[in-house]
Amino acid sequence: MEMWFSEFHTPDVKHSIRVNRQLYSKQSEYQRIDIFETPEFGRVLTLDGNVMLTERDEFIYDEMITHVPMAIHKEARDILVSSFGEFAPDMAEMMDTAFRDSWIDFYPHEGKVGGAFCAGVGCLKQSRILTNFNGTFDAISTLAHELGHAYHNKHTFSHRVCNRDYSMPVAETASTFNETVITLNAVRKAQSKDEKLALIETMLMGTTQIVCDIYSRFLFEDGVFHAAGNRFLMKDDLKELMTSMTMSATASYDNNLQKLGYVDFANPSQISIYPRDFESKEEVVKILDSYNNRMEKEGKEEQVITYTDIVGTLMSSVTNIVDIISYVLIAFVAISLVVSSIMIGVITYISVLERKKEIGILRAIGASKGNVSQVFNAETFIIGLCAGLIGIGLSLLLLIPGNMIIHEVADNNKVNAFLPVLPGIVLILLSIGLTLLGGIIPSRKAAKSDPVTALRND
């Protein structure tokens, strides 16, 4: 039994295709989707009974699967052809041919490299252009640039194969010229002053880059020819030459500007100093301050050096923040210490009230007021000493997980938190002192207790 798919154009006209099998069929929320395998057209996609595309013919109804941005390159074609139509009709014709005959791979997709490139195909006397077109003016300018290379290729195809090669500075002539024509045309048609300024700024930035770039390439190629002499340069030779040209000040950006008269190393606008460490930085600052003080005393204000200590400014800001945090923490600690001292005094006072009979016995057997006071002072001393030792011990234990966290966050083992010995001893003494301070008043009250009254206390 044969199976056929029919697409009805009118009630009296239909187009039928013999089907081997139906690969997929589903009714979505919007339309019915069917995929058939046919002997004539391969796999066929239909929507609501209408053929959309086949493996053999690709796009039968191409408007159904056209991505919206794909229409943008048509506008780019109009801009390019109209911009060059009056100036260079043969270039405009070549651009139209490039669009019409699909010389250009326009849009980015998975696996496609970025940027843009033009390659001549001598046997066809055509060029092939790769771009990542996104519809912006910059993309149109890039397209004009690559079409400039294609125009250059067009004029080299009439020469023998060995004569078609050329240096990089020559290669960029037509392409750079095309960018200039497109930009000037856009400036002329700009609707606002801001739009014109933006286009002009872009053109000037590109021109500056080209001046430096082409000159650097010329120096490299010149170096290659001089290095080659009568021998063939291998890969390592070219690599070494490229490295030496990169390291050389001759091909640097500043040197190119100097040759163009825009830079004078004898009259710099600023000098950047990069000390090796903080100690060196402080030494540089001292030298500058000493020089400025000497110039001010000699009345040579115009020779005073104005400088900005960027690291010092940053560290000053960090220091201020750390100081503020330290003051807040000190305030909290001070409040805690005051509260702790009051609580120690309260506890000692309660101990005095609960031990009045013991105080009376001590006084009865000959203990002086000072002896009674020493008993309670010894107790507060022991409490303070134990509290200090416990605090230091807990701090040392917490340093173990603390350092593990620091090493994990900092990703190295050179940064460590530790408790110095001297501050630890000071903290223990501070704990003892605060407990003694809190117990002074209760111990004096215990010393002044009347022994007879104390012995009567139950």
C-alpha positions in Angstrom: 0.0 0.0 0.0 1.4 3.4 -1.1 1.2 6.5 1.2 1.1 10.0 -0.3 1.1 13.4 1.2 -0.9 16.1 -0.6 -0.7 19.9 -0.3 -3.9 21.5 -1.4 -3.5 24.9 -3.2 -7.2 25.2 -4.1 -10.1 22.7 -3.8 -9.3 21.7 -7.4 -5.5 21.8 -7.3 -3.1 19.8 -5.1 0.6 18.8 -5.0 1.3 15.3 -4.0 4.5 13.5 -2.9 4.9 9.8 -2.3 6.0 9.0 1.3 8.1 6.1 2.5 7.2 6.7 6.1 6.1 9.3 8.6 8.9 10.3 11.0 7.1 12.7 13.3 3.6 14.0 13.9 2.3 16.3 16.6 -0.4 18.9 17.1 1.1 21.8 19.0 -0.8 24.7 20.6 -0.4 26.7 17.4 -0.1 24.3 14.4 0.2 20.7 13.3 3.8 19.5 12.7 4.6 16.6 10.3 7.9 15.2 9.1 7.9 12.7 6.2 10.6 10.7 4.5 10.1 10.7 0.7 12.1 9.1 -2.1 12.1 12.2 -4.3 12.7 15.1 -1.8 14.3 13.4 1.2 12.9 14.5 4.5 10.0 17.0 4.2 8.8 19.3 7.0 5.1 20.4 6.8 3.1 22.8 9.0 -0.7 22.5 8.9 -0.5 20.5 5.7 1.9 23.0 3.9 5.4 22.1 2.8 8.0 24.3 4.6 11.3 22.8 3.5 12.8 19.7 2.1 16.3 18.2 2.1 16.5 18.4 -1.7 15.3 21.9 -2.2 16.3 23.4 1.2 14.0 26.4 1.3 10.8 26.1 -0.6 9.1 28.8 1.5 12.2 30.6 2.7 10.2 33.5 4.3 8.8 31.0 6.8 12.3 30.3 8.3 14.1 33.6 7.8 15.5 35.0 11.1 14.6 38.7 11.5 18.2 40.1 11.6 18.9 38.3 8.3 17.1 41.2 6.5 19.6 43.7 8.0 22.4 42.9 5.5 20.1 44.1 2.7 20.1 47.5 4.3 23.9 47.3 4.6 24.1 46.5 0.9 22.0 49.6 0.1 24.3 51.8 2.2 27.5 50.4 0.7 26.3 50.5 -2.9 24.8 54.0 -2.7 27.9 55.3 -0.9 30.3 54.1 -3.6 27.9 54.5 -6.6 28.9 58.0 -7.5 32.5 57.8 -6.4 33.6 54.4 -7.8 30.9 52.7 -9.9 33.1 49.6 -10.5 33.5 49.1 -6.8 29.8 49.6 -6.2 29.1 46.9 -8.9 31.6 44.5 -7.3 29.9 45.1 -3.9 26.4 44.4 -5.4 27.9 41.2 -7.0 29.3 40.1 -3.6 25.9 40.4 -2.0 24.0 38.9 -4.9 26.3 35.9 -5.5 26.7 35.1 -1.8 30.4 35.8 -1.4 29.9 36.8 2.2 29.4 34.6 5.3 27.5 37.2 7.4 26.3 36.0 10.7 28.0 34.5 13.8 27.2 30.9 14.7 28.5 28.1 16.8 32.0 27.0 15.8 32.6 30.2 13.7 35.7 32.3 14.6 35.2 35.9 15.6 36.4 39.0 13.6 36.4 39.3 9.8 38.5 38.1 7.0 38.7 38.3 3.2 40.4 35.6 1.0 40.9 35.8 -2.8 39.9 32.8 -4.9 42.1 33.2 -8.0 40.6 30.4 -10.1 37.2 32.0 -9.8 38.5 35.6 -9.9 36.3 36.2 -6.8 36.7 36.7 -3.1 35.2 35.1 -0.1 34.5 37.2 3.0 33.9 36.1 6.6 32.2 38.5 9.1 30.2 38.4 12.3 27.6 40.9 11.2 25.3 42.3 13.9 23.7 45.2 12.1 25.6 48.0 13.8 27.4 50.8 12.0 30.7 49.3 13.1 29.7 46.0 11.5 28.9 47.9 8.2 32.3 49.6 8.4 34.0 46.3 8.9 32.1 44.9 5.9 33.3 47.9 3.8 36.8 47.2 5.0 36.7 43.5 3.8 35.1 44.5 0.5 38.0 46.8 0.1 40.3 43.8 0.2 38.0 42.1 -2.3 38.4 45.1 -4.6 42.1 44.9 -4.2 42.0 41.2 -5.1 39.9 42.0 -8.1 42.7 44.1 -9.6 45.4 41.5 -8.8 43.6 38.6 -10.5 44.8 39.9 -13.9 48.4 39.5 -12.8 50.4 36.3 -12.8 50.1 34.2 -9.6 53.6 35.0 -8.4 52.9 38.7 -8.8 49.7 38.8 -6.8 51.3 38.9 -3.4 51.8 42.3 -1.7 53.0 43.8 1.6 50.6 44.3 4.5 50.7 48.2 4.3 49.6 48.0 0.7 46.9 45.4 1.5 45.2 47.8 3.9 45.0 50.7 1.5 41.7 50.0 -0.3 40.1 48.6 2.9 41.0 51.6 5.0 39.9 53.9 2.2 36.5 52.2 2.1 36.0 52.7 5.9 36.8 56.4 5.5 34.3 56.8 2.6 31.5 55.1 4.6 32.2 57.1 7.8 32.3 60.5 5.9 29.1 59.6 4.1 27.5 58.7 7.5 28.8 62.0 9.0 27.3 63.9 6.1 23.9 62.2 6.6 23.9 62.4 10.4 20.8 63.9 11.9 22.3 65.5 15.0 25.5 67.1 16.2 26.1 64.4 18.8 25.8 61.7 16.2 28.3 63.5 14.0 30.8 63.9 16.9 30.5 60.2 17.8 31.2 59.1 14.2 34.1 61.6 13.9 35.6 60.4 17.2 35.4 56.7 16.0 37.1 57.6 12.7 39.9 59.5 14.5 40.5 56.6 16.9 40.6 54.2 14.0 43.0 56.5 12.0 45.4 56.8 15.0 45.4 53.0 15.4 46.1 52.5 11.7 48.9 55.0 11.6 50.7 53.2 14.4 49.8 49.7 13.2 50.8 50.1 9.6 54.1 51.8 10.5 54.9 48.9 13.0 54.1 46.3 10.3 56.3 48.2 7.9 59.2 48.1 10.4 58.7 44.4 10.9 58.6 43.6 7.2 61.7 45.8 6.7 63.4 43.9 9.5 62.5 40.6 7.8 64.0 41.6 4.5 67.2 42.8 6.1 67.5 39.7 8.3 66.8 37.4 5.4 69.6 38.5 3.1 70.4 35.5 0.9 68.9 32.9 3.2 65.5 31.6 4.0 64.1 32.5 7.4 62.7 29.6 9.4 59.9 29.6 12.0 62.3 30.2 14.9 64.0 33.0 13.1 60.7 34.8 12.5 59.7 34.2 16.1 62.9 35.7 17.4 62.6 38.7 15.0 59.0 39.3 16.1 60.1 39.2 19.7 62.9 41.6 19.2 60.7 44.0 17.3 58.1 43.8 20.1 60.7 44.5 22.7 62.3 47.3 20.7 61.4 50.9 21.4 61.6 51.6 17.7 58.2 50.1 17.0 56.5 51.3 20.2 53.3 53.4 20.4 55.2 56.3 22.1 58.0 56.2 19.6 55.6 56.3 16.7 53.9 59.4 18.3 57.3 60.9 18.8 58.1 60.5 15.1 54.8 62.2 14.2 55.6 65.1 16.5 53.1 64.4 19.2 55.5 63.3 22.0 58.6 64.9 23.4 60.3 62.7 26.0 62.3 65.8 27.2 59.0 67.4 28.3 56.8 64.7 29.8 53.3 65.5 31.1 53.8 63.0 34.0 56.2 60.4 35.3 55.0 57.2 36.9 57.2 55.6 39.7 56.7 52.0 40.7 58.5 51.2 44.0 59.4 47.6 44.8 57.9 47.7 48.3 56.3 49.9 50.9 59.7 50.9 52.4 60.9 52.1 49.0 57.6 54.0 48.5 58.1 55.8 51.7 61.7 56.7 50.7 60.5 58.1 47.4 57.9 60.2 49.2 60.5 61.5 51.6 62.8 62.5 48.7 60.0 64.3 46.9 58.8 66.1 50.0 62.4 67.1 50.8 62.9 68.5 47.3 59.6 70.4 47.4 60.4 71.9 50.8 63.8 73.1 49.4 62.2 74.6 46.3 59.6 76.4 48.4 62.3 77.9 50.7 64.3 79.1 47.7 61.2 80.7 46.2 61.1 78.4 43.2 57.4 77.6 43.4 57.3 76.7 39.7 59.7 73.8 40.3 57.7 72.2 43.0 56.6 68.7 42.0 52.9 67.9 42.3 52.5 64.1 42.9 49.8 61.7 43.9 50.7 58.9 46.2 48.0 56.5 45.0 49.1 53.6 47.2 49.4 56.0 50.2 45.9 57.3 49.5 44.4 53.9 49.3 46.2 52.7 52.4 45.1 55.9 54.2 41.5 55.1 53.3 41.9 51.5 54.5 43.6 52.7 57.7 40.8 55.1 58.4 38.3 52.3 57.9 40.2 49.9 60.2 40.6 52.7 62.8 36.8 53.3 62.8 36.2 49.5 63.2 38.8 49.3 65.9 37.2 52.2 67.8 33.8 50.6 67.6 35.2 47.3 68.9 37.1 49.0 71.7 33.8 50.7 72.7 32.1 47.3 72.9 35.0 45.8 74.8 35.0 48.7 77.2 31.3 48.3 77.9 31.8 44.6 78.4 34.7 45.1 80.8 32.7 47.7 82.9 29.8 45.2 83.1 32.1 42.4 84.0 33.7 44.5 86.8 30.3 45.4 88.2 29.2 41.7 88.1 32.5 40.6 89.9 31.8 43.3 92.5 28.2 42.1 93.0 29.3 38.5 93.3 32.0 39.3 95.8 29.5 41.4 97.8 27.1 38.5 97.9 29.9 36.3 99.0 30.6 38.7 101.9 27.0 38.7 102.9 26.8 34.9 102.9 30.0 34.5 104.8 29.5 37.0 107.7 29.8 34.2 110.3 33.1 33.1 108.8 34.3 36.7 108.9 33.3 36.9 112.6 35.3 33.7 113.4 38.4 35.0 111.7 38.2 38.2 113.6 37.5 36.3 116.9 40.7 34.2 116.5 42.8 37.3 116.0 42.7 38.1 112.3 43.0 41.8 111.5 40.8 43.8 109.2 43.6 43.6 106.6 43.7 39.8 106.8 40.0 39.6 106.1 40.4 41.9 103.2 43.3 39.9 101.8 41.1 36.7 101.9 38.6 38.2 99.5 41.3 39.9 97.4 43.0 36.6 97.0 39.7 35.0 95.8 39.2 37.8 93.2 42.8 37.5 92.1 42.3 33.7 91.5 39.1 34.4 89.6 40.8 37.0 87.4 43.8 34.7 86.8 41.6 31.8 85.8 39.4 33.9 83.6 42.5 35.3 81.8 44.1 31.9 81.3 40.8 30.4 80.0 40.4 33.4 77.6 44.0 32.9 76.3 43.5 29.2 76.0 40.2 29.6 74.0 41.9 32.2 71.7 44.7 29.8 70.9 42.3 27.0 70.2 40.2 29.2 67.9 43.3 30.2 66.0 43.6 26.7 64.6 40.3 26.7 62.6 40.7 30.4 62.0 44.0 29.9 60.2 42.5 27.0 58.2 39.8 29.4 57.0 42.4 32.1 56.2 44.5 29.7 54.2 41.5 28.5 52.3 40.3 32.0 51.4 43.8 33.5 50.7 44.9 30.3 48.9 48.3 30.3 50.5 49.9 29.4 53.8 51.9 32.5 54.3 49.1 34.5 56.0 48.6 33.5 59.6 46.8 34.8 62.6 48.6 34.5 65.9 48.6 35.8 69.5 51.9 37.4 70.5 53.2 36.4 73.9 53.5 39.9 75.4 49.9 41.0 74.5 48.7 37.7 76.0 50.5 38.4 79.3 49.0 41.9 79.3 45.5 40.5 78.8 46.0 38.1 81.8 47.2 41.0 83.9 44.3 43.2 82.8 41.8 40.4 83.7 43.4 40.2 87.2 43.4 43.9 87.6 39.7 44.3 86.7 38.6 41.5 89.1 40.7 43.1 91.9 39.2 46.4 91.1 35.7 45.0 91.2 36.3 43.2 94.6 37.9 46.2 96.4 34.7 47.7 97.8 33.2 44.3 99.0 36.5 43.2 100.6 36.7 46.5 102.5 33.1 46.1 103.7 34.0 42.6 104.9 37.1 44.0 106.8 34.9 46.6 108.5 32.3 44.1 109.7 31.8 44.0 113.5 33.0 40.6 114.8 30.2 40.3 117.5 27.5 41.1 114.9 29.1 38.8 112.4 29.1 35.9 114.9 25.4 36.4 115.7 24.6 36.0 112.0 23.0 32.7 111.1 
